[in-house]
């Protein structure tokens, strides 16, 4: 069984970070990062870890919600909605 090593999101994130001058951010590295952060759940159906990952994700509370985020941040977020909020904030710092 071969594993998935990239996704359209990891490719887009990689390209965007490279445009911003980052290095060592290829699509595979970004996919691994997304897995580690819990953004990707690629456990196969029936895997006990898949259920545990989904349960953990369901109780996660974002540190920056739509009601607590500054108005300027919410405006920027709509333009970059394909990225999770913490990545959008990190990219804004670079």
GIQUITA-V273579 format. One record per backbone hydrogen bond with DSSP energy under -0.5 kcal/mol. CO is the residue of the C=O (numbers start at 1). NH is the residue of the N-H. E is the energy in kcal/mol with one decimal. If there is no record, write none. Layout:
CO_NH_E + CO_NH_E
//
This chain:
7_11_-2.2 + 8_12_-2.2 + 9_13_-2.6 + 10_14_-2.2 + 11_15_-2.5 + 12_16_-2.3 + 13_17_-2.6 + 14_18_-2.3 + 15_19_-2.0 + 16_20_-1.2 + 17_22_-2.5 + 18_21_-1.6 + 26_30_-2.6 + 27_31_-2.1 + 28_32_-2.3 + 29_33_-2.2 + 30_34_-2.6 + 31_35_-2.2 + 32_36_-2.5 + 33_37_-2.1 + 34_39_-2.5 + 34_40_-1.1 + 35_38_-1.3 + 40_42_-0.6 + 44_47_-2.1 + 47_50_-0.6 + 47_51_-1.1 + 48_52_-1.7 + 49_53_-2.6 + 50_54_-2.3 + 51_55_-2.2 + 52_56_-2.4 + 53_57_-2.3 + 54_58_-1.8 + 55_59_-1.0 + 56_59_-0.5 + 56_60_-0.6 + 57_60_-0.8 + 60_62_-0.5 + 63_65_-0.5 + 65_69_-1.9 + 70_74_-2.1 + 71_75_-2.0 + 72_76_-1.9 + 73_77_-2.5 + 74_78_-1.4 + 75_79_-0.7 + 76_79_-0.8 + 76_80_-1.0 + 77_80_-0.6 + 78_81_-0.7 + 80_83_-2.1 + 84_87_-0.6 + 84_88_-2.2 + 85_89_-2.5 + 86_90_-1.9 + 87_91_-2.6 + 88_92_-1.7 + 89_93_-1.0 + 90_94_-0.7 + 91_94_-0.6
//
